[in-house]
């Protein structure tokens, strides 16, 4: 059953990409590439803080973030 589903999923995905093409990420022309890179880096730094479950983990992640 699992193999059948994987085959169907792969066929659908490849056909959709062939017909529709890959999704293109457009950014606003007034936002520079450097700004987008800084936003991405900040988001990556914030992720451990947001994923922390306990207070001690949050304190440790916050210390690394700043």
N, C-alpha and C positions, 0 to 999 in steps of 0.2 A: 504494500500500500504506500509506504513511504517513498519507495523508488518511483512509483507511478506519479506521485505528487511532484517529486523533484523534476521529473521529465516534463510534466505539464507546465510547471512553473518556469522552467528554463526556456521552453518553447514560447510561452507567452511573453516572457521578458525580452527574448531576442527579437521576436516579431514586432513588439511595440517599439523597441529601440530602432529597428530598421525602418518602420513606417513613420514614427513621430520624431525620431532623433533624440539625442541626449538633451537633458534640460540644461539650458544655458543660464548662468547666474549673471544677471545684469545689475550693475550698481549705478547709483546716481552719479551723473557726470561731475557734480560739484563736490563729491567725496573722492579724495585722492587715494591712490593705491597704498601709500604709506599709512594713511589714516585707517584704512581697512585692515592692514596688517597689525596696527596697534590695537584695534578693537579685538581682533582674533587672539592676540597674545594675552590681553586682559581677560578675555573670556576663559582661556585655558588656565590662567592662574586662579580664577574664581571658582572653577569647577570643584576642586577638592574641598573648598570651604562649603560650598552648597551641598556636597554629597556627605558631609560629616553628619554622624548620627548623635554622638554624645557631646557634652559640653567640652570635655578635654580635647576631643578631636577638633572641635570648632576653634578652640583657643590656639591649638598648634597650627592648624591650617591658616588661621587669620594672621599669626605671626609670620608664617612663610609668605603670605600674600603681600604684606606691607614691607 
